[in-house]
């Protein structure tokens, strides 16, 4: 009886302490780890988030760029951080893809606490204007006529840019040569120079060059056309039916972060994503704000891990 009473008292104290932690949060600056270099789409989304949270809470939200290892270096920093809500992660779909690509020192399902699914953005299939392809269908025909001769650039082996191309190649039944670069910027530059013929990159990093005529857009990777470029057909429309590949952005905290803090973050970011100025800024970048519960993000992470494990195994993708 005494043991049961002691357990009840202890549980009550822990619950009260967790609630208090949520009420007092945040009381100092927050570090927001972005596991990519500055200037990329993940960094841009993270900076929109950090600025708005600072305006609301009055506490600095400091971006900490930790690139490398296909985002694994930055994720590992968060996994090892104290679970107090003062170190957060904003990353992309690589958090799911990396499970099948690397021997990880962590398990994202067990070692991260989902906070919220922030936003999504399509990729853009773009080629050098000298390539005789005006649509995804044309590109498929060209690749079938010249197996292994069409050269595609990615932002790195095992990155989402690479996997977008591999998914396209697998669904279309074609053979193309893959050349990895160290980032989306160098990959796009290589297409514009004619060093390679095409690439998949997030729409923010590619659309300005298709509009200026330095690249030719063949299709967006989403299931529907996007508001920022309604004249560009989907890849499904233009030749590869059913193709869909979306960059998704999220917020995680270290596992064992108090639920009260996770809920506080989720509620505040949800409110932020509904603000007209935030939605307008993100949509201008080609980003669609999302939202949802921590549980929804957790389920989506597990779905994406399973989805990409299948493709990576079928195609035999390996990274060094």
C-alpha positions as MATLAB code, in Angstrom:
seq = 'XXXXXXXXXXXXXXXXXXXXXXXXXXXXXXXXXXXXXXXXXXXXXXXXXXXXXXXXXXXXXXXXXXXXXXXXXXXXXXXXXXXXXXXXXXXXXXXXXXXXXXXXXXXXXXXXXXXXXXXXXXXXXXXXXXXXXXXXXXXXXXXXXXXXXXXXXXXXXXXXXXXXXXXXXXXXXXXXXXXXXXXXXXXXXXXXXXXXXXXXXXXXXXXXXXXXXXXXXXXXXXXXXXXXXXXXXXXXXXXXXXXXXXXXXXXXXXXXXXXXXXXXXXXXXXXXXXXXXXXXXXXXXXXXXXXXXXXXXXXXXXXXXXXXXXXXXXXXXXXX';
ca = [
       0.000    0.000    0.000;
       2.826    2.364    0.928;
       4.593    1.537   -2.351;
       1.443    2.310   -4.367;
       1.005    5.610   -2.564;
       4.641    6.524   -3.177;
       4.249    5.681   -6.899;
       1.135    7.838   -7.121;
       2.900   10.775   -5.451;
       5.959   10.380   -7.709;
       3.816   10.209  -10.834;
       1.916   13.291   -9.760;
       5.148   15.212   -9.165;
       6.504   14.169  -12.588;
       3.276   15.199  -14.326;
       3.250   18.551  -12.547;
       6.906   19.138  -13.417;
       6.286   18.326  -17.093;
       3.324   20.693  -17.217;
       5.383   23.413  -15.556;
       8.152   22.864  -18.107;
       5.642   23.499  -20.877;
       4.244   26.607  -19.174;
       7.710   28.129  -18.690;
       8.975   27.228  -22.124;
      10.917   28.852  -23.678;
      12.946   30.768  -21.099;
      16.212   30.961  -23.065;
      17.441   30.878  -26.687;
      16.610   27.841  -28.833;
      19.017   26.182  -31.243;
      17.419   25.064  -34.521;
      19.705   22.587  -36.288;
      19.503   22.571  -40.101;
      21.561   19.632  -41.425;
      22.331   21.376  -44.724;
      24.345   24.346  -45.960;
      22.886   27.873  -45.822;
      20.765   28.988  -48.771;
      19.086   25.692  -49.610;
      15.361   25.016  -49.363;
      15.632   23.414  -45.916;
      17.569   26.428  -44.662;
      15.034   28.871  -46.131;
      12.100   27.076  -44.464;
      14.027   26.937  -41.185;
      14.695   30.668  -41.265;
      11.019   31.484  -41.822;
      10.245   29.334  -38.763;
      12.994   30.793  -36.578;
      12.103   34.405  -37.344;
       8.421   33.926  -36.590;
       9.015   32.025  -33.338;
      11.344   34.817  -32.216;
       8.644   37.392  -32.947;
       6.095   35.398  -30.936;
       8.212   34.260  -27.992;
      10.848   36.994  -27.749;
      13.550   34.342  -27.429;
      16.190   34.015  -30.156;
      15.877   30.915  -32.330;
      19.398   30.442  -33.670;
      19.970   28.537  -36.906;
      22.832   26.039  -36.589;
      23.793   24.701  -40.030;
      25.396   21.246  -39.694;
      25.753   19.833  -43.229;
      27.277   16.508  -44.190;
      26.540   12.827  -44.475;
      23.271   13.361  -46.287;
      21.920   15.227  -43.218;
      23.014   12.504  -40.765;
      25.601   14.711  -39.027;
      23.077   17.371  -38.072;
      20.440   14.835  -37.054;
      22.966   13.109  -34.783;
      23.627   16.460  -33.048;
      19.934   16.682  -32.131;
      19.670   13.018  -31.100;
      22.499   13.563  -28.593;
      21.177   16.882  -27.262;
      19.391   17.216  -23.898;
      15.644   16.516  -24.319;
      14.591   19.905  -22.978;
      13.186   21.599  -26.073;
      16.152   23.921  -26.532;
      17.698   21.956  -29.400;
      15.352   21.267  -32.316;
      15.750   19.846  -35.811;
      14.205   20.984  -39.056;
      15.034   18.676  -41.913;
      13.610   17.076  -45.026;
      12.719   13.625  -46.337;
      16.328   12.499  -46.081;
      15.608   11.611  -42.464;
      13.619    8.652  -43.846;
      15.777    7.817  -46.870;
      19.007    7.647  -44.871;
      17.789    4.658  -42.878;
      18.347    2.480  -45.967;
      21.458    4.285  -47.212;
      23.755    4.595  -44.207;
      24.781    2.659  -41.135;
      23.314    5.188  -38.735;
      24.365    5.752  -35.103;
      20.718    6.458  -34.303;
      17.187    5.313  -35.120;
      15.053    8.307  -36.168;
      11.829    6.580  -35.106;
      13.116    5.855  -31.588;
      15.594    8.688  -31.049;
      13.573   11.667  -32.288;
      10.310   13.088  -30.955;
       8.035   14.218  -33.810;
       6.751   17.786  -33.452;
       5.056   18.788  -36.714;
       5.051   18.322  -40.487;
       5.890   21.837  -41.640;
       5.533   22.015  -45.385;
       6.118   20.363  -48.732;
       7.613   21.388  -52.055;
       7.760   19.688  -55.461;
      10.852   18.979  -57.483;
      11.278   20.254  -61.010;
      12.580   18.078  -63.827;
      14.709   20.428  -65.908;
      17.105   19.966  -68.818;
      19.575   21.972  -70.844;
      17.694   23.799  -73.654;
      19.928   22.124  -76.255;
      18.494   18.701  -75.396;
      15.814   17.721  -77.954;
      13.174   17.040  -75.306;
      10.154   19.262  -74.710;
       8.362   16.937  -72.268;
       8.991   14.040  -69.910;
       7.658   11.780  -72.675;
      10.304   13.118  -75.076;
      13.010   12.526  -72.486;
      11.900    8.935  -71.983;
      11.941    8.332  -75.756;
      15.405    9.860  -76.035;
      16.760    7.759  -73.154;
      15.291    4.581  -74.646;
      16.877    5.349  -78.005;
      20.257    6.050  -76.373;
      20.557    3.867  -73.242;
      23.051    5.273  -70.737;
      23.825    8.304  -72.890;
      21.586   10.876  -71.172;
      23.525   12.211  -68.171;
      21.685   13.425  -65.098;
      23.099   15.428  -62.211;
      21.997   15.179  -58.584;
      22.866   17.069  -55.409;
      24.723   13.971  -54.185;
      24.561   10.194  -54.092;
      21.622    9.073  -51.979;
      20.062   12.532  -51.741;
      16.404   13.152  -52.496;
      17.474   14.697  -55.815;
      19.165   11.415  -56.726;
      16.218    9.317  -55.580;
      13.778   11.491  -57.536;
      15.756   10.632  -60.658;
      15.957    6.936  -59.742;
      12.197    6.805  -59.196;
      11.658    8.446  -62.593;
      14.105    6.055  -64.246;
      12.515    3.011  -62.601;
       8.939    3.976  -63.485;
       9.838    4.887  -67.073;
      11.987    1.791  -67.614;
      14.999    3.721  -68.908;
      18.749    3.819  -68.347;
      20.430    7.159  -67.620;
      23.901    7.954  -66.305;
      23.967    9.538  -62.842;
      26.615   12.101  -61.874;
      26.498   13.266  -58.215;
      27.535   16.796  -57.246;
      28.109   18.402  -53.867;
      24.788   20.197  -53.620;
      21.823   21.255  -55.726;
      23.470   24.508  -56.815;
      26.478   22.874  -58.515;
      24.166   20.279  -60.113;
      21.947   22.967  -61.648;
      25.002   24.917  -62.817;
      26.338   21.803  -64.545;
      23.071   21.470  -66.494;
      23.111   25.118  -67.555;
      26.731   24.783  -68.763;
      25.862   21.688  -70.799;
      28.221   19.448  -68.834;
      25.223   17.187  -68.134;
      21.758   17.089  -69.680;
      19.302   17.379  -66.808;
      18.496   17.224  -63.109;
      15.794   17.031  -60.493;
      15.961   19.843  -57.960;
      13.495   21.517  -55.630;
      11.470   24.094  -57.502;
      12.925   27.065  -55.604;
      16.415   26.231  -56.858;
      15.406   25.664  -60.476;
      12.408   27.781  -61.453;
      14.292   31.104  -61.825;
      16.542   29.514  -64.464;
      13.666   27.986  -66.439;
      11.982   31.381  -66.477;
      15.151   33.037  -67.777;
      15.582   30.400  -70.489;
      18.786   28.922  -69.084;
      16.960   25.661  -68.394;
      13.893   23.994  -69.878;
      11.228   22.739  -67.466;
       9.733   19.357  -68.381;
       7.492   18.807  -65.374;
       6.874   19.241  -61.665;
       7.043   16.166  -59.464;
       3.789   16.742  -57.568;
       0.473   15.055  -58.342;
      -1.045   18.444  -59.224;
       0.317   21.578  -60.861;
       1.668   24.193  -58.478;
       0.382   27.736  -57.998;
       3.798   29.306  -58.399;
       4.178   27.783  -61.908;
       0.744   26.743  -63.248;
       2.050   26.617  -66.826;
       4.385   23.693  -66.056;
       2.662   20.302  -66.328;
       3.164   17.513  -63.834;
       5.509   14.694  -64.819;
       2.468   12.431  -64.726;
       0.737   14.626  -67.290;
       3.762   14.869  -69.511;
       4.770   11.255  -69.849;
       5.222    9.135  -66.692;
       1.770    8.413  -65.281;
       1.568    8.137  -61.496;
       4.936    9.748  -60.810;
       5.015   11.730  -57.568;
       7.950   12.912  -55.463;
       7.627   15.617  -52.826;
      10.212   17.285  -50.620;
       8.763   17.464  -47.110;
       9.982   19.544  -44.209;
       9.473   18.835  -40.542;
      10.404   19.648  -36.957;
      11.727   17.076  -34.501;
      13.048   17.258  -30.950;
      15.244   14.742  -29.113;
      13.394   11.683  -27.845;
      12.069   11.985  -24.280;
      11.394   15.696  -24.687;
       8.458   16.396  -22.323;
       5.125   16.090  -24.103;
       4.072   19.462  -22.724;
       6.951   21.105  -24.607;
       6.223   19.142  -27.795;
       2.583   20.247  -27.593;
       3.577   23.858  -26.984;
       5.789   23.790  -30.055;
       3.150   22.059  -32.161;
       0.427   24.531  -31.154;
       2.598   27.585  -31.789;
       3.912   26.384  -35.152;
       0.387   25.404  -36.223;
      -0.775   28.928  -35.446;
       2.247   30.346  -37.261;
       1.536   28.305  -40.415;
      -1.941   29.818  -40.568;
      -0.673   33.415  -40.547;
      -1.226   35.129  -43.931;
       2.291   36.598  -44.086;
       3.917   33.220  -43.378;
       1.739   31.419  -45.925;
       2.443   34.081  -48.542;
       6.194   33.950  -47.951;
       6.320   30.163  -48.160;
       4.055   29.980  -51.204;
       6.223   32.548  -52.989;
       9.058   30.059  -52.567;
       6.900   27.276  -54.008;
       6.381   25.764  -50.554;
       2.955   24.582  -49.359;
       2.401   24.960  -45.580;
       1.038   21.824  -43.917;
       0.747   21.144  -40.165;
      -0.817   18.341  -38.144;
      -0.218   16.433  -34.925;
       3.059   14.941  -33.707;
       1.509   11.506  -34.219;
       0.769   12.305  -37.868;
       4.422   13.190  -38.459;
       5.519    9.995  -36.720;
       3.305    7.863  -38.968;
       4.456    9.719  -42.091;
       8.107    9.146  -41.145;
       7.510    5.405  -40.835;
       5.625    5.356  -44.166;
       8.472    7.143  -45.945;
      11.117    4.836  -44.430;
       9.247    1.814  -45.820;
       8.603    3.460  -49.196;
      12.214    4.360  -49.901;
      13.668    1.156  -48.490;
      11.831   -0.702  -51.262;
      13.145    1.510  -54.092;
      16.690    1.666  -52.734;
      16.820   -2.125  -52.541;
      15.293   -2.614  -56.001;
      17.622   -0.149  -57.702;
      20.663   -1.134  -55.645;
      21.615    2.402  -54.604;
      24.770    2.582  -52.507;
      26.601    5.540  -51.008;
      30.205    5.646  -49.867;
];
